[in-house]
């Protein structure tokens, strides 16, 4: 692990930025009826979106259609500004399994009105994360299988080899636009199979052979 001024194993406690790459799996873009991107499409979540196992995912009061999206997260280990693809992996400290929880009905409304997606993507608990996995434990992040079940039923399963844009490409591209900081998290996109969850649902997700995590869905009351 990189020498760090802060504990990277708890990046969610102090990391500042969550940068999410959308439509990075062709089958997911297809199921959402979106064109394949020619460059990475990305958006931000606030650090208050983090939630850890043991605490619930809160369905926002304004959302009637909350979707799960399981993704491999990349944890940045040192400041990265305009790095080359060749050097990009030197800036990776490790990985985490993440969920990009999405208020799909709100997102559809935002798209229709040409508004930002923050209400749909950035609410509290919209970024559940697993334990930190040091880089050394995953020799090739493009050879992983990620999956998600709801109440024991398999909903999502995908190979990270199916990403449209590779992790070095994503890091290089983003770092030219936004300087990446130690502890930042990049979500690398979701495979197909996204679907709705309701209050009291149990979500289980994992990286085959590495880890798994579990969350319960609760309803926000006003």
Secondary structure as UniProt FT lines:
FT   HELIX           8..10
FT   HELIX           11..14
FT   STRAND          18..22
FT   HELIX           26..31
FT   TURN            32..33
FT   STRAND          41..45
FT   HELIX           47..49
FT   STRAND          50..52
FT   TURN            53..54
FT   STRAND          57..59
FT   TURN            61..62
FT   STRAND          66..67
FT   STRAND          70..76
FT   TURN            85..87
FT   HELIX           88..91
FT   STRAND          92..99
FT   STRAND          102..103
FT   HELIX           104..113
FT   HELIX           118..121
FT   TURN            124..125
FT   STRAND          127..129
FT   STRAND          133..134
FT   HELIX           135..137
FT   TURN            141..142
FT   STRAND          145..150
FT   TURN            151..152
FT   STRAND          153..159
FT   HELIX           160..162
FT   HELIX           167..177
FT   TURN            182..183
FT   STRAND          185..190
FT   STRAND          196..197
FT   TURN            199..200
FT   STRAND          202..207
FT   TURN            208..210
FT   STRAND          211..219
//
